[in-house]
Protein backbone atom coordinates (compact mmCIF):
# COMPACT_ATOMS: atom_id res chain seq x y z
CA UNK A 1 0.00 0.00 0.00
CA UNK A 2 2.90 2.33 0.72
CA UNK A 3 4.22 1.90 -2.82
CA UNK A 4 0.84 3.02 -4.17
CA UNK A 5 0.95 6.33 -2.30
CA UNK A 6 4.61 6.83 -3.18
CA UNK A 7 3.63 6.31 -6.81
CA UNK A 8 1.00 9.02 -6.52
CA UNK A 9 3.58 11.30 -4.88
CA UNK A 10 6.05 10.62 -7.66
CA UNK A 11 3.41 11.35 -10.31
CA UNK A 12 2.57 14.74 -8.85
CA UNK A 13 6.02 15.87 -7.68
CA UNK A 14 8.08 14.57 -10.60
CA UNK A 15 5.67 15.22 -13.48
CA UNK A 16 2.53 17.26 -12.85
CA UNK A 17 4.03 20.01 -10.69
CA UNK A 18 7.14 20.59 -12.85
CA UNK A 19 5.54 23.47 -14.80
CA UNK A 20 4.58 25.15 -11.53
CA UNK A 21 8.13 24.75 -10.22
CA UNK A 22 9.35 26.47 -13.38
CA UNK A 23 6.92 29.36 -12.85
CA UNK A 24 8.04 29.66 -9.22
CA UNK A 25 11.70 29.93 -10.25
CA UNK A 26 10.76 32.41 -12.97
CA UNK A 27 9.29 34.81 -10.42
CA UNK A 28 12.67 36.28 -9.53
CA UNK A 29 13.29 37.41 -13.09
CA UNK A 30 9.82 38.26 -14.43
CA UNK A 31 6.88 38.66 -12.07
CA UNK A 32 4.28 39.09 -14.82
CA UNK A 33 5.24 35.93 -16.64
CA UNK A 34 5.41 33.95 -13.41
CA UNK A 35 1.83 34.92 -12.58
CA UNK A 36 0.42 34.18 -16.03
CA UNK A 37 -1.75 31.34 -14.66
CA UNK A 38 -3.33 33.64 -12.09
CA UNK A 39 -3.92 36.40 -14.63
CA UNK A 40 -5.47 33.94 -17.06
CA UNK A 41 -7.88 32.65 -14.43
CA UNK A 42 -8.80 36.21 -13.39
CA UNK A 43 -9.56 37.15 -17.01
CA UNK A 44 -11.64 34.00 -17.60
CA UNK A 45 -13.63 34.52 -14.39
CA UNK A 46 -14.24 38.20 -15.21
CA UNK A 47 -15.46 37.31 -18.70
CA UNK A 48 -17.92 34.70 -17.47
CA UNK A 49 -19.14 36.97 -14.67
CA UNK A 50 -20.04 39.60 -17.28
CA UNK A 51 -21.65 36.91 -19.45
CA UNK A 52 -23.68 35.64 -16.52
CA UNK A 53 -24.92 39.15 -15.65
CA UNK A 54 -25.95 39.71 -19.28
CA UNK A 55 -27.92 36.46 -19.29
CA UNK A 56 -29.64 37.47 -16.05
CA UNK A 57 -30.55 40.80 -17.62
CA UNK A 58 -32.05 38.99 -20.65
CA UNK A 59 -34.20 36.79 -18.41
CA UNK A 60 -35.32 39.82 -16.40
CA UNK A 61 -36.23 41.71 -19.61
CA UNK A 62 -38.34 38.76 -20.83
CA UNK A 63 -40.06 38.46 -17.42
CA UNK A 64 -38.86 34.85 -17.20
CA UNK A 65 -37.35 35.32 -13.77
CA UNK A 66 -39.59 34.50 -10.82
CA UNK A 67 -38.77 37.11 -8.18
CA UNK A 68 -41.73 36.32 -5.96
CA UNK A 69 -40.62 35.74 -2.37
CA UNK A 70 -42.92 32.73 -2.13
CA UNK A 71 -41.23 31.03 -5.08
CA UNK A 72 -39.44 28.79 -2.59
CA UNK A 73 -41.43 26.72 -0.17
CA UNK A 74 -39.11 27.51 2.77
CA UNK A 75 -39.83 31.26 2.43
CA UNK A 76 -43.59 30.95 3.04
C-alpha positions in Angstrom: 0.0 0.0 0.0 2.9 2.3 0.7 4.2 1.9 -2.8 0.8 3.0 -4.2 0.9 6.3 -2.3 4.6 6.8 -3.2 3.6 6.3 -6.8 1.0 9.0 -6.5 3.6 11.3 -4.9 6.0 10.6 -7.7 3.4 11.4 -10.3 2.6 14.7 -8.9 6.0 15.9 -7.7 8.1 14.6 -10.6 5.7 15.2 -13.5 2.5 17.3 -12.9 4.0 20.0 -10.7 7.1 20.6 -12.8 5.5 23.5 -14.8 4.6 25.2 -11.5 8.1 24.7 -10.2 9.4 26.5 -13.4 6.9 29.4 -12.9 8.0 29.7 -9.2 11.7 29.9 -10.2 10.8 32.4 -13.0 9.3 34.8 -10.4 12.7 36.3 -9.5 13.3 37.4 -13.1 9.8 38.3 -14.4 6.9 38.7 -12.1 4.3 39.1 -14.8 5.2 35.9 -16.6 5.4 34.0 -13.4 1.8 34.9 -12.6 0.4 34.2 -16.0 -1.7 31.3 -14.7 -3.3 33.6 -12.1 -3.9 36.4 -14.6 -5.5 33.9 -17.1 -7.9 32.7 -14.4 -8.8 36.2 -13.4 -9.6 37.1 -17.0 -11.6 34.0 -17.6 -13.6 34.5 -14.4 -14.2 38.2 -15.2 -15.5 37.3 -18.7 -17.9 34.7 -17.5 -19.1 37.0 -14.7 -20.0 39.6 -17.3 -21.6 36.9 -19.5 -23.7 35.6 -16.5 -24.9 39.2 -15.6 -25.9 39.7 -19.3 -27.9 36.5 -19.3 -29.6 37.5 -16.0 -30.6 40.8 -17.6 -32.0 39.0 -20.6 -34.2 36.8 -18.4 -35.3 39.8 -16.4 -36.2 41.7 -19.6 -38.3 38.8 -20.8 -40.1 38.5 -17.4 -38.9 34.9 -17.2 -37.3 35.3 -13.8 -39.6 34.5 -10.8 -38.8 37.1 -8.2 -41.7 36.3 -6.0 -40.6 35.7 -2.4 -42.9 32.7 -2.1 -41.2 31.0 -5.1 -39.4 28.8 -2.6 -41.4 26.7 -0.2 -39.1 27.5 2.8 -39.8 31.3 2.4 -43.6 31.0 3.0 
